[in-house]
Amino acid sequence: MRTTFVAAVVTGLVLSGCAAAEQAVEQVQQQVEETRELVEYCSAAARVAAAANERDIDAAIAAGETLVVEAPDEIVDEARTVLERAKQARDTQDPSVLQSEEFRTAAAAVEDHARDNCDPTS
């Protein structure tokens, strides 16, 4: 009887330890996914900036598509605005779209967010 009791206690301890380990693994997996998303976002932001500096609207739009997908919730609307206005400028051949207050405000917000979250020197 005592052996059964000891076995039950040991089994309970092992199972609770396994549950704690499983929870820790899930937390690490969550952190890895969040880090992957941030890396993808930062990489896309860098590609958008490089394409904009080179005045390559097609490359900026391609990177902007990834940027919108990977952008954190707090900046996704601004990233989407930047992308939509860039597409509009390309499709209408009207670069003045990129001088609008809406575009400039959204682009500045995305740039600030990327700098604050992606630049290790800031």
MOPAC internal coordinates of N, CA, C and O (Angstrom, degrees):
PM7 1SCF
backbone

  N    0.0000 0     0.00 0     0.00 0    0    0    0
  C    1.4399 1     0.00 0     0.00 0    1    0    0
  C    1.5231 1   110.29 1     0.00 0    2    1    0
  O    1.2310 1   121.65 1   135.76 1    3    2    1
  N    1.3435 1   114.44 1   -44.24 1    3    2    1
  C    1.4583 1   118.86 1  -179.92 1    5    3    2
  C    1.5232 1   110.52 1   -63.64 1    6    5    3
  O    1.2310 1   119.31 1   142.22 1    7    6    5
  N    1.3267 1   118.93 1   -37.78 1    7    6    5
  C    1.4571 1   123.20 1   178.53 1    9    7    6
  C    1.5230 1   110.37 1   -62.76 1   10    9    7
  O    1.2310 1   120.11 1   139.81 1   11   10    9
  N    1.3020 1   117.39 1   -40.19 1   11   10    9
  C    1.4602 1   121.72 1   178.47 1   13   11   10
  C    1.5222 1   109.89 1   -64.23 1   14   13   11
  O    1.2310 1   120.28 1   137.05 1   15   14   13
  N    1.3184 1   117.07 1   -42.95 1   15   14   13
  C    1.4511 1   121.45 1   178.77 1   17   15   14
  C    1.5255 1   111.06 1   -62.34 1   18   17   15
  O    1.2310 1   120.23 1   133.19 1   19   18   17
  N    1.3187 1   117.17 1   -46.81 1   19   18   17
  C    1.4676 1   122.24 1   178.98 1   21   19   18
  C    1.5267 1   109.68 1   -61.85 1   22   21   19
  O    1.2310 1   120.33 1   136.71 1   23   22   21
  N    1.3176 1   116.98 1   -43.29 1   23   22   21
  C    1.4663 1   120.77 1   178.98 1   25   23   22
  C    1.5150 1   110.48 1   -62.36 1   26   25   23
  O    1.2310 1   120.00 1   140.11 1   27   26   25
  N    1.3257 1   117.60 1   -39.89 1   27   26   25
  C    1.4647 1   121.18 1   179.00 1   29   27   26
  C    1.5262 1   110.81 1   -65.76 1   30   29   27
  O    1.2310 1   120.33 1   138.31 1   31   30   29
  N    1.3221 1   116.98 1   -41.69 1   31   30   29
  C    1.4699 1   120.82 1   178.64 1   33   31   30
  C    1.5223 1   110.44 1   -64.82 1   34   33   31
  O    1.2310 1   120.48 1   134.03 1   35   34   33
  N    1.3211 1   116.69 1   -45.97 1   35   34   33
  C    1.4660 1   120.92 1   179.95 1   37   35   34
  C    1.5261 1   109.91 1   -62.18 1   38   37   35
  O    1.2310 1   120.61 1   135.43 1   39   38   37
  N    1.3169 1   116.44 1   -44.57 1   39   38   37
  C    1.4681 1   120.43 1   178.92 1   41   39   38
  C    1.5237 1   110.01 1   -60.60 1   42   41   39
  O    1.2310 1   120.22 1   136.41 1   43   42   41
  N    1.3030 1   117.18 1   -43.59 1   43   42   41
  C    1.4682 1   121.03 1   177.99 1   45   43   42
  C    1.5103 1   112.08 1   -60.79 1   46   45   43
  O    1.2310 1   120.60 1   136.33 1   47   46   45
  N    1.3248 1   116.45 1   -43.67 1   47   46   45
  C    1.4647 1   120.39 1   178.42 1   49   47   46
  C    1.5256 1   111.72 1   -64.56 1   50   49   47
  O    1.2310 1   120.49 1   137.85 1   51   50   49
  N    1.3075 1   116.68 1   -42.15 1   51   50   49
  C    1.4725 1   120.53 1   179.30 1   53   51   50
  C    1.5159 1   110.06 1   -63.96 1   54   53   51
  O    1.2310 1   120.75 1   134.13 1   55   54   53
  N    1.3281 1   116.17 1   -45.87 1   55   54   53
  C    1.4657 1   119.62 1  -178.83 1   57   55   54
  C    1.5223 1   111.45 1   -64.94 1   58   57   55
  O    1.2310 1   119.66 1   139.84 1   59   58   57
  N    1.3184 1   118.25 1   -40.16 1   59   58   57
  C    1.4592 1   119.45 1   178.61 1   61   59   58
  C    1.5275 1   110.13 1   -68.54 1   62   61   59
  O    1.2310 1   120.54 1   145.70 1   63   62   61
  N    1.3197 1   116.58 1   -34.30 1   63   62   61
  C    1.4621 1   119.76 1   174.89 1   65   63   62
  C    1.5132 1   111.48 1   -65.75 1   66   65   63
  O    1.2310 1   120.68 1   141.12 1   67   66   65
  N    1.3295 1   116.30 1   -38.88 1   67   66   65
  C    1.4710 1   120.62 1   177.59 1   69   67   66
  C    1.5266 1   110.59 1   -65.37 1   70   69   67
  O    1.2310 1   120.96 1   140.19 1   71   70   69
  N    1.3247 1   115.77 1   -39.81 1   71   70   69
  C    1.4638 1   119.32 1   179.24 1   73   71   70
  C    1.5297 1   110.45 1   -63.97 1   74   73   71
  O    1.2310 1   120.42 1   139.23 1   75   74   73
  N    1.3151 1   116.80 1   -40.77 1   75   74   73
  C    1.4646 1   120.62 1   178.28 1   77   75   74
  C    1.5249 1   110.42 1   -65.57 1   78   77   75
  O    1.2310 1   120.83 1   138.74 1   79   78   77
  N    1.3234 1   116.01 1   -41.26 1   79   78   77
  C    1.4685 1   119.70 1   178.32 1   81   79   78
  C    1.5182 1   110.63 1   -65.52 1   82   81   79
  O    1.2310 1   120.68 1   139.97 1   83   82   81
  N    1.3247 1   116.31 1   -40.03 1   83   82   81
  C    1.4642 1   120.37 1   178.63 1   85   83   82
  C    1.5278 1   110.59 1   -63.20 1   86   85   83
  O    1.2310 1   120.56 1   138.82 1   87   86   85
  N    1.3187 1   116.54 1   -41.18 1   87   86   85
  C    1.4611 1   121.08 1   177.96 1   89   87   86
  C    1.5304 1   110.50 1   -64.14 1   90   89   87
  O    1.2310 1   120.18 1   139.52 1   91   90   89
  N    1.3120 1   117.26 1   -40.48 1   91   90   89
  C    1.4629 1   121.15 1   178.47 1   93   91   90
  C    1.5208 1   110.68 1   -64.10 1   94   93   91
  O    1.2310 1   120.44 1   138.79 1   95   94   93
  N    1.3236 1   116.77 1   -41.21 1   95   94   93
  C    1.4676 1   121.03 1   178.20 1   97   95   94
  C    1.5239 1   109.85 1   -62.98 1   98   97   95
  O    1.2310 1   119.92 1   137.33 1   99   98   97
  N    1.3218 1   117.76 1   -42.67 1   99   98   97
  C    1.4660 1   121.38 1   178.89 1  101   99   98
  C    1.5210 1   111.01 1   -62.18 1  102  101   99
  O    1.2310 1   120.33 1   139.90 1  103  102  101
  N    1.3298 1   116.98 1   -40.10 1  103  102  101
  C    1.4648 1   120.46 1   178.32 1  105  103  102
  C    1.5326 1   111.06 1   -64.39 1  106  105  103
  O    1.2310 1   120.73 1   138.30 1  107  106  105
  N    1.3189 1   116.21 1   -41.70 1  107  106  105
  C    1.4652 1   120.29 1   178.41 1  109  107  106
  C    1.5268 1   109.91 1   -64.91 1  110  109  107
  O    1.2310 1   120.34 1   137.67 1  111  110  109
  N    1.3218 1   116.96 1   -42.33 1  111  110  109
  C    1.4646 1   120.20 1   178.31 1  113  111  110
  C    1.5208 1   110.71 1   -61.49 1  114  113  111
  O    1.2310 1   119.91 1   139.87 1  115  114  113
  N    1.3152 1   117.79 1   -40.13 1  115  114  113
  C    1.4759 1   122.38 1   177.26 1  117  115  114
  C    1.5289 1   110.08 1   -61.99 1  118  117  115
  O    1.2310 1   120.45 1   135.35 1  119  118  117
  N    1.3282 1   116.75 1   -44.65 1  119  118  117
  C    1.4586 1   120.76 1  -179.97 1  121  119  118
  C    1.5188 1   110.98 1   -64.80 1  122  121  119
  O    1.2310 1   120.38 1   141.28 1  123  122  121
  N    1.3289 1   116.88 1   -38.72 1  123  122  121
  C    1.4638 1   120.88 1   178.06 1  125  123  122
  C    1.5206 1   109.77 1   -63.04 1  126  125  123
  O    1.2310 1   119.82 1   136.38 1  127  126  125
  N    1.3187 1   117.94 1   -43.62 1  127  126  125
  C    1.4633 1   121.74 1   179.93 1  129  127  126
  C    1.5282 1   110.87 1   -64.45 1  130  129  127
  O    1.2310 1   120.44 1   137.05 1  131  130  129
  N    1.3240 1   116.75 1   -42.95 1  131  130  129
  C    1.4654 1   120.33 1   178.10 1  133  131  130
  C    1.5295 1   110.49 1   -63.11 1  134  133  131
  O    1.2310 1   120.33 1   140.45 1  135  134  133
  N    1.3023 1   116.98 1   -39.55 1  135  134  133
  C    1.4709 1   121.06 1   178.26 1  137  135  134
  C    1.5244 1   110.41 1   -66.47 1  138  137  135
  O    1.2310 1   120.07 1   138.23 1  139  138  137
  N    1.3366 1   117.47 1   -41.77 1  139  138  137
  C    1.4619 1   121.39 1   177.86 1  141  139  138
  C    1.5273 1   110.17 1   -60.30 1  142  141  139
  O    1.2310 1   120.49 1   135.70 1  143  142  141
  N    1.3267 1   116.67 1   -44.30 1  143  142  141
  C    1.4597 1   120.69 1   179.56 1  145  143  142
  C    1.5279 1   110.83 1   -62.74 1  146  145  143
  O    1.2310 1   120.39 1   138.60 1  147  146  145
  N    1.3247 1   116.85 1   -41.40 1  147  146  145
  C    1.4627 1   120.44 1   179.02 1  149  147  146
  C    1.5180 1   110.94 1   -65.15 1  150  149  147
  O    1.2310 1   120.25 1   138.79 1  151  150  149
  N    1.3245 1   117.12 1   -41.21 1  151  150  149
  C    1.4711 1   120.84 1   178.21 1  153  151  150
  C    1.5254 1   110.31 1   -62.61 1  154  153  151
  O    1.2310 1   120.29 1   136.05 1  155  154  153
  N    1.3263 1   117.04 1   -43.95 1  155  154  153
  C    1.4686 1   120.68 1   178.44 1  157  155  154
  C    1.5286 1   110.76 1   -62.66 1  158  157  155
  O    1.2310 1   120.53 1   136.76 1  159  158  157
  N    1.3302 1   116.59 1   -43.24 1  159  158  157
  C    1.4585 1   121.75 1   178.25 1  161  159  158
  C    1.5337 1   110.64 1   -61.87 1  162  161  159
  O    1.2310 1   120.64 1   131.91 1  163  162  161
  N    1.3106 1   116.38 1   -48.09 1  163  162  161
  C    1.4680 1   120.36 1  -178.75 1  165  163  162
  C    1.5258 1   111.14 1   -64.53 1  166  165  163
  O    1.2310 1   120.36 1   140.07 1  167  166  165
  N    1.3082 1   116.91 1   -39.93 1  167  166  165
  C    1.4651 1   120.94 1   178.00 1  169  167  166
  C    1.5228 1   110.39 1   -63.36 1  170  169  167
  O    1.2310 1   120.42 1   135.41 1  171  170  169
  N    1.3187 1   116.81 1   -44.59 1  171  170  169
  C    1.4701 1   120.37 1   178.69 1  173  171  170
  C    1.5273 1   110.60 1   -64.38 1  174  173  171
  O    1.2310 1   120.15 1   138.97 1  175  174  173
  N    1.3274 1   117.32 1   -41.03 1  175  174  173
  C    1.4699 1   120.47 1   178.69 1  177  175  174
  C    1.5251 1   110.60 1   -61.81 1  178  177  175
  O    1.2310 1   120.25 1   139.32 1  179  178  177
  N    1.3197 1   117.14 1   -40.68 1  179  178  177
  C    1.4684 1   120.78 1   178.06 1  181  179  178
  C    1.5266 1   111.01 1   -65.53 1  182  181  179
  O    1.2310 1   120.31 1   141.00 1  183  182  181
  N    1.3446 1   117.02 1   -39.00 1  183  182  181
  C    1.4707 1   120.35 1   178.51 1  185  183  182
  C    1.5256 1   111.31 1   -67.91 1  186  185  183
  O    1.2310 1   120.18 1   141.69 1  187  186  185
  N    1.3352 1   117.26 1   -38.31 1  187  186  185
  C    1.4698 1   120.79 1   176.53 1  189  187  186
  C    1.5293 1   109.32 1   -61.78 1  190  189  187
  O    1.2310 1   120.65 1   132.65 1  191  190  189
  N    1.3212 1   116.36 1   -47.35 1  191  190  189
  C    1.4659 1   120.40 1  -178.57 1  193  191  190
  C    1.5292 1   111.18 1   -62.12 1  194  193  191
  O    1.2310 1   120.29 1   136.23 1  195  194  193
  N    1.3187 1   117.04 1   -43.77 1  195  194  193
  C    1.4653 1   120.66 1   179.83 1  197  195  194
  C    1.5247 1   110.63 1   -63.71 1  198  197  195
  O    1.2310 1   120.38 1   136.69 1  199  198  197
  N    1.3231 1   116.88 1   -43.31 1  199  198  197
  C    1.4718 1   120.29 1   179.79 1  201  199  198
  C    1.5197 1   110.64 1   -66.06 1  202  201  199
  O    1.2310 1   120.13 1   140.87 1  203  202  201
  N    1.3185 1   117.36 1   -39.13 1  203  202  201
  C    1.4699 1   120.65 1   178.17 1  205  203  202
  C    1.5231 1   110.25 1   -64.11 1  206  205  203
  O    1.2310 1   120.34 1   138.02 1  207  206  205
  N    1.3205 1   116.96 1   -41.98 1  207  206  205
  C    1.4731 1   120.17 1   178.23 1  209  207  206
  C    1.5235 1   111.98 1   -63.23 1  210  209  207
  O    1.2310 1   120.97 1   148.97 1  211  210  209
  N    1.3262 1   115.74 1   -31.03 1  211  210  209
  C    1.4680 1   120.92 1   178.86 1  213  211  210
  C    1.5286 1   112.13 1   -89.14 1  214  213  211
  O    1.2310 1   120.62 1   179.56 1  215  214  213
  N    1.3318 1   116.43 1    -0.44 1  215  214  213
  C    1.4692 1   122.49 1  -178.12 1  217  215  214
  C    1.5311 1   111.94 1    59.44 1  218  217  215
  O    1.2310 1   120.73 1  -143.90 1  219  218  217
  N    1.3419 1   116.21 1    36.10 1  219  218  217
  C    1.4639 1   122.35 1   179.67 1  221  219  218
  C    1.5299 1   107.96 1  -104.19 1  222  221  219
  O    1.2310 1   121.25 1   -90.51 1  223  222  221
  N    1.3285 1   115.21 1    89.49 1  223  222  221
  C    1.4717 1   119.90 1  -173.92 1  225  223  222
  C    1.5238 1   112.27 1   -64.78 1  226  225  223
  O    1.2310 1   119.93 1   144.44 1  227  226  225
  N    1.3317 1   117.73 1   -35.56 1  227  226  225
  C    1.4697 1   119.36 1   179.54 1  229  227  226
  C    1.5281 1   111.45 1   -64.96 1  230  229  227
  O    1.2310 1   120.25 1   137.85 1  231  230  229
  N    1.3180 1   117.13 1   -42.15 1  231  230  229
  C    1.4666 1   120.77 1   177.59 1  233  231  230
  C    1.5358 1   110.32 1   -67.52 1  234  233  231
  O    1.2310 1   120.51 1   142.09 1  235  234  233
  N    1.3235 1   116.63 1   -37.91 1  235  234  233
  C    1.4665 1   120.23 1   178.40 1  237  235  234
  C    1.5290 1   110.36 1   -64.25 1  238  237  235
  O    1.2310 1   120.46 1   139.05 1  239  238  237
  N    1.3228 1   116.73 1   -40.95 1  239  238  237
  C    1.4605 1   120.40 1   179.03 1  241  239  238
  C    1.5250 1   110.77 1   -66.84 1  242  241  239
  O    1.2310 1   120.15 1   137.31 1  243  242  241
  N    1.3223 1   117.32 1   -42.69 1  243  242  241
  C    1.4676 1   120.73 1   178.82 1  245  243  242
  C    1.5296 1   110.31 1   -59.82 1  246  245  243
  O    1.2310 1   120.41 1   133.88 1  247  246  245
  N    1.3159 1   116.82 1   -46.12 1  247  246  245
  C    1.4678 1   120.23 1   178.27 1  249  247  246
  C    1.5292 1   110.51 1   -68.59 1  250  249  247
  O    1.2310 1   120.73 1   145.63 1  251  250  249
  N    1.3262 1   116.21 1   -34.37 1  251  250  249
  C    1.4613 1   120.72 1   178.44 1  253  251  250
  C    1.5173 1   112.91 1   -63.40 1  254  253  251
  O    1.2310 1   120.56 1   146.94 1  255  254  253
  N    1.3278 1   116.53 1   -33.06 1  255  254  253
  C    1.4703 1   120.33 1   176.47 1  257  255  254
  C    1.5374 1   109.50 1   -60.93 1  258  257  255
  O    1.2310 1   120.46 1   134.35 1  259  258  257
  N    1.3211 1   116.73 1   -45.65 1  259  258  257
  C    1.4714 1   120.51 1   177.90 1  261  259  258
  C    1.5202 1   109.93 1   -66.45 1  262  261  259
  O    1.2310 1   120.65 1   139.89 1  263  262  261
  N    1.3182 1   116.35 1   -40.11 1  263  262  261
  C    1.4576 1   120.68 1  -179.67 1  265  263  262
  C    1.5225 1   110.94 1   -57.38 1  266  265  263
  O    1.2310 1   120.22 1   135.21 1  267  266  265
  N    1.3204 1   117.19 1   -44.79 1  267  266  265
  C    1.4656 1   120.77 1  -179.72 1  269  267  266
  C    1.5297 1   110.74 1   -64.44 1  270  269  267
  O    1.2310 1   120.21 1   139.27 1  271  270  269
  N    1.3172 1   117.20 1   -40.73 1  271  270  269
  C    1.4740 1   120.92 1  -179.85 1  273  271  270
  C    1.5288 1   110.68 1   -65.06 1  274  273  271
  O    1.2310 1   120.40 1   138.69 1  275  274  273
  N    1.3149 1   116.84 1   -41.31 1  275  274  273
  C    1.4712 1   121.19 1  -173.59 1  277  275  274
  C    1.5269 1   114.11 1   -94.23 1  278  277  275
  O    1.2310 1   119.73 1   172.00 1  279  278  277
  N    1.3209 1   118.12 1    -8.00 1  279  278  277
  C    1.4656 1   120.76 1  -176.33 1  281  279  278
  C    1.5258 1   111.38 1   -63.02 1  282  281  279
  O    1.2310 1   120.62 1   -41.60 1  283  282  281
  N    1.3263 1   116.41 1   138.40 1  283  282  281
  C    1.4719 1   119.65 1   173.59 1  285  283  282
  C    1.5356 1   109.81 1   -61.89 1  286  285  283
  O    1.2310 1   121.03 1   -24.81 1  287  286  285
  N    1.3018 1   115.64 1   155.19 1  287  286  285
  C    1.4648 1   121.14 1  -176.67 1  289  287  286
  C    1.5227 1   113.16 1   -52.52 1  290  289  287
  O    1.2310 1   120.31 1   143.97 1  291  290  289
  N    1.3184 1   117.02 1   -36.03 1  291  290  289
  C    1.4662 1   119.71 1  -174.08 1  293  291  290
  C    1.5256 1   113.45 1   -71.03 1  294  293  291
  O    1.2310 1   119.40 1   169.02 1  295  294  293
  N    1.3240 1   118.75 1   -10.98 1  295  294  293
  C    1.4635 1   120.71 1  -177.72 1  297  295  294
  C    1.5297 1   112.64 1  -129.27 1  298  297  295
  O    1.2310 1   119.72 1   179.61 1  299  298  297
  N    1.3081 1   118.14 1    -0.39 1  299  298  297
  C    1.4652 1   120.58 1  -173.83 1  301  299  298
  C    1.5303 1   112.22 1   -63.95 1  302  301  299
  O    1.2310 1   119.30 1   143.86 1  303  302  301
  N    1.3171 1   118.95 1   -36.14 1  303  302  301
  C    1.4697 1   119.91 1  -179.91 1  305  303  302
  C    1.5258 1   110.95 1   -64.50 1  306  305  303
  O    1.2310 1   120.40 1   138.18 1  307  306  305
  N    1.3094 1   116.83 1   -41.82 1  307  306  305
  C    1.4608 1   120.63 1   178.72 1  309  307  306
  C    1.5251 1   110.87 1   -66.77 1  310  309  307
  O    1.2310 1   120.58 1   139.19 1  311  310  309
  N    1.3354 1   116.49 1   -40.81 1  311  310  309
  C    1.4672 1   120.38 1   177.79 1  313  311  310
  C    1.5277 1   110.45 1   -62.15 1  314  313  311
  O    1.2310 1   120.72 1   139.75 1  315  314  313
  N    1.3124 1   116.22 1   -40.25 1  315  314  313
  C    1.4700 1   120.72 1   178.47 1  317  315  314
  C    1.5306 1   110.60 1   -65.03 1  318  317  315
  O    1.2310 1   120.03 1   139.65 1  319  318  317
  N    1.3256 1   117.54 1   -40.35 1  319  318  317
  C    1.4687 1   121.20 1   177.77 1  321  319  318
  C    1.5201 1   110.55 1   -61.57 1  322  321  319
  O    1.2310 1   120.24 1   134.42 1  323  322  321
  N    1.3240 1   117.14 1   -45.58 1  323  322  321
  C    1.4668 1   121.32 1   178.59 1  325  323  322
  C    1.5291 1   109.84 1   -58.57 1  326  325  323
  O    1.2310 1   120.64 1   132.66 1  327  326  325
  N    1.3177 1   116.39 1   -47.34 1  327  326  325
  C    1.4665 1   120.71 1  -179.38 1  329  327  326
  C    1.5256 1   111.54 1   -62.20 1  330  329  327
  O    1.2310 1   120.32 1   132.82 1  331  330  329
  N    1.3160 1   117.00 1   -47.18 1  331  330  329
  C    1.4674 1   120.48 1  -178.53 1  333  331  330
  C    1.5319 1   111.49 1   -62.01 1  334  333  331
  O    1.2310 1   120.02 1   138.27 1  335  334  333
  N    1.3194 1   117.57 1   -41.73 1  335  334  333
  C    1.4752 1   120.18 1   179.75 1  337  335  334
  C    1.5243 1   111.17 1   -70.16 1  338  337  335
  O    1.2310 1   119.99 1   144.61 1  339  338  337
  N    1.3232 1   117.62 1   -35.39 1  339  338  337
  C    1.4682 1   120.24 1   176.47 1  341  339  338
  C    1.5257 1   110.22 1   -64.13 1  342  341  339
  O    1.2310 1   120.64 1   137.33 1  343  342  341
  N    1.3255 1   116.39 1   -42.67 1  343  342  341
  C    1.4693 1   120.06 1   177.02 1  345  343  342
  C    1.5312 1   110.79 1   -63.13 1  346  345  343
  O    1.2310 1   121.11 1   138.95 1  347  346  345
  N    1.3245 1   115.48 1   -41.05 1  347  346  345
  C    1.4635 1   119.81 1   178.89 1  349  347  346
  C    1.5263 1   110.52 1   -62.49 1  350  349  347
  O    1.2310 1   120.17 1   136.17 1  351  350  349
  N    1.3227 1   117.28 1   -43.83 1  351  350  349
  C    1.4752 1   120.96 1   179.06 1  353  351  350
  C    1.5246 1   110.37 1   -61.74 1  354  353  351
  O    1.2310 1   120.51 1   137.63 1  355  354  353
  N    1.3279 1   116.63 1   -42.37 1  355  354  353
  C    1.4570 1   120.34 1   179.36 1  357  355  354
  C    1.5310 1   111.26 1   -66.57 1  358  357  355
  O    1.2310 1   120.56 1   131.60 1  359  358  357
  N    1.3233 1   116.54 1   -48.40 1  359  358  357
  C    1.4573 1   121.20 1  -173.99 1  361  359  358
  C    1.5290 1   113.04 1   -68.38 1  362  361  359
  O    1.2310 1   120.46 1   147.54 1  363  362  361
  N    1.3317 1   116.72 1   -32.46 1  363  362  361
  C    1.4680 1   120.47 1  -179.26 1  365  363  362
  C    1.5273 1   112.39 1   -96.73 1  366  365  363
  O    1.2310 1   121.22 1   175.20 1  367  366  365
  N    1.3439 1   115.27 1    -4.80 1  367  366  365
  C    1.4702 1   120.57 1  -175.64 1  369  367  366
  C    1.5350 1   111.16 1    56.41 1  370  369  367
  O    1.2310 1   121.27 1  -144.58 1  371  370  369
  N    1.3348 1   115.18 1    35.42 1  371  370  369
  C    1.4682 1   121.35 1  -178.06 1  373  371  370
  C    1.5281 1   109.24 1  -121.67 1  374  373  371
  O    1.2310 1   120.11 1   -87.90 1  375  374  373
  N    1.3285 1   117.40 1    92.10 1  375  374  373
  C    1.4683 1   119.96 1  -178.37 1  377  375  374
  C    1.5297 1   113.69 1   -67.77 1  378  377  375
  O    1.2310 1   119.92 1   168.05 1  379  378  377
  N    1.3411 1   117.76 1   -11.95 1  379  378  377
  C    1.4656 1   119.22 1   179.46 1  381  379  378
  C    1.5335 1   111.07 1   -64.71 1  382  381  379
  O    1.2310 1   120.07 1   159.19 1  383  382  381
  N    1.3295 1   117.47 1   -20.81 1  383  382  381
  C    1.4756 1   121.29 1   175.60 1  385  383  382
  C    1.5230 1   109.67 1   -56.41 1  386  385  383
  O    1.2310 1   120.86 1   146.24 1  387  386  385
  N    1.3206 1   115.96 1   -33.76 1  387  386  385
  C    1.4642 1   120.69 1  -177.93 1  389  387  386
  C    1.5298 1   112.54 1   -78.26 1  390  389  387
  O    1.2310 1   120.70 1   177.98 1  391  390  389
  N    1.3109 1   116.27 1    -2.02 1  391  390  389
  C    1.4642 1   120.42 1   175.99 1  393  391  390
  C    1.5261 1   111.84 1  -102.14 1  394  393  391
  O    1.2310 1   120.49 1   178.09 1  395  394  393
  N    1.3338 1   116.67 1    -1.91 1  395  394  393
  C    1.4685 1   119.93 1  -178.57 1  397  395  394
  C    1.5260 1   110.34 1   -65.61 1  398  397  395
  O    1.2310 1   121.29 1   -27.06 1  399  398  397
  N    1.3096 1   115.14 1   152.94 1  399  398  397
  C    1.4671 1   120.69 1   178.35 1  401  399  398
  C    1.5345 1   110.42 1   -61.44 1  402  401  399
  O    1.2310 1   120.66 1   140.90 1  403  402  401
  N    1.3342 1   116.35 1   -39.10 1  403  402  401
  C    1.4696 1   120.70 1   179.96 1  405  403  402
  C    1.5291 1   110.66 1   -60.01 1  406  405  403
  O    1.2310 1   120.70 1   132.01 1  407  406  405
  N    1.3319 1   116.27 1   -47.99 1  407  406  405
  C    1.4650 1   120.03 1  -179.56 1  409  407  406
  C    1.5202 1   110.64 1   -64.76 1  410  409  407
  O    1.2310 1   120.59 1   131.87 1  411  410  409
  N    1.3176 1   116.47 1   -48.13 1  411  410  409
  C    1.4647 1   119.89 1  -175.85 1  413  411  410
  C    1.5252 1   111.79 1   -62.92 1  414  413  411
  O    1.2310 1   120.19 1   140.04 1  415  414  413
  N    1.3236 1   117.24 1   -39.96 1  415  414  413
  C    1.4638 1   120.96 1   178.96 1  417  415  414
  C    1.5290 1   110.66 1   -65.44 1  418  417  415
  O    1.2310 1   120.74 1   134.02 1  419  418  417
  N    1.3377 1   116.19 1   -45.98 1  419  418  417
  C    1.4670 1   120.22 1  -179.86 1  421  419  418
  C    1.5281 1   110.80 1   -65.35 1  422  421  419
  O    1.2310 1   120.36 1   136.57 1  423  422  421
  N    1.3296 1   116.91 1   -43.43 1  423  422  421
  C    1.4642 1   120.53 1  -179.63 1  425  423  422
  C    1.5320 1   110.86 1   -62.98 1  426  425  423
  O    1.2310 1   120.50 1   139.02 1  427  426  425
  N    1.3220 1   116.65 1   -40.98 1  427  426  425
  C    1.4686 1   120.06 1   178.47 1  429  427  426
  C    1.5265 1   110.76 1   -64.23 1  430  429  427
  O    1.2310 1   120.27 1   140.66 1  431  430  429
  N    1.3344 1   117.09 1   -39.34 1  431  430  429
  C    1.4673 1   120.52 1   178.98 1  433  431  430
  C    1.5258 1   110.84 1   -64.81 1  434  433  431
  O    1.2310 1   120.43 1   136.92 1  435  434  433
  N    1.3322 1   116.79 1   -43.08 1  435  434  433
  C    1.4717 1   120.26 1   178.74 1  437  435  434
  C    1.5272 1   109.69 1   -64.83 1  438  437  435
  O    1.2310 1   120.64 1   135.53 1  439  438  437
  N    1.3153 1   116.38 1   -44.47 1  439  438  437
  C    1.4701 1   119.97 1   179.98 1  441  439  438
  C    1.5278 1   110.98 1   -60.86 1  442  441  439
  O    1.2310 1   120.38 1   135.08 1  443  442  441
  N    1.3296 1   116.89 1   -44.92 1  443  442  441
  C    1.4690 1   120.83 1   179.23 1  445  443  442
  C    1.5383 1   110.89 1   -63.44 1  446  445  443
  O    1.2310 1   121.07 1   136.15 1  447  446  445
  N    1.3142 1   115.55 1   -43.85 1  447  446  445
  C    1.4690 1   119.77 1  -179.77 1  449  447  446
  C    1.5352 1   110.46 1   -62.98 1  450  449  447
  O    1.2310 1   120.53 1   135.14 1  451  450  449
  N    1.3191 1   116.60 1   -44.86 1  451  450  449
  C    1.4695 1   120.21 1   179.77 1  453  451  450
  C    1.5250 1   110.09 1   -63.05 1  454  453  451
  O    1.2310 1   120.27 1   136.65 1  455  454  453
  N    1.3173 1   117.08 1   -43.35 1  455  454  453
  C    1.4640 1   119.83 1   179.49 1  457  455  454
  C    1.5358 1   110.34 1   -62.09 1  458  457  455
  O    1.2310 1   120.38 1   135.62 1  459  458  457
  N    1.3273 1   116.87 1   -44.38 1  459  458  457
  C    1.4563 1   121.02 1  -177.52 1  461  459  458
  C    1.5241 1   112.85 1   -68.22 1  462  461  459
  O    1.2310 1   120.15 1   150.61 1  463  462  461
  N    1.3359 1   117.32 1   -29.39 1  463  462  461
  C    1.4532 1   120.77 1  -174.30 1  465  463  462
  C    1.5142 1   114.98 1  -108.02 1  466  465  463
  O    1.2310 1   120.30 1   166.97 1  467  466  465
  N    1.3347 1   117.03 1   -13.03 1  467  466  465
  C    1.4563 1   119.84 1  -174.55 1  469  467  466
  C    1.5270 1   113.82 1  -118.79 1  470  469  467
  O    1.2310 1   120.28 1   155.66 1  471  470  469
  N    1.3075 1   117.08 1   -24.34 1  471  470  469
  C    1.4602 1   121.20 1  -175.77 1  473  471  470
  C    1.5295 1   109.32 1   -88.97 1  474  473  471
  O    1.2310 1   119.94 1   -69.03 1  475  474  473
  N    1.3240 1   117.72 1   110.97 1  475  474  473
  C    1.4707 1   119.24 1  -177.27 1  477  475  474
  C    1.5249 1   113.10 1   -67.99 1  478  477  475
  O    1.2310 1   119.99 1   168.13 1  479  478  477
  N    1.3205 1   117.61 1   -11.87 1  479  478  477
  C    1.4743 1   119.38 1  -178.77 1  481  479  478
  C    1.5252 1   111.97 1   -93.30 1  482  481  479
  O    1.2310 1   120.17 1   174.51 1  483  482  481
  N    1.3412 1   117.28 1    -5.49 1  483  482  481
  C    1.4707 1   117.86 1  -178.48 1  485  483  482
  C    1.5102 1   111.91 1   -95.57 1  486  485  483
  O    1.2310 1   120.10 1   180.00 1  487  486  485

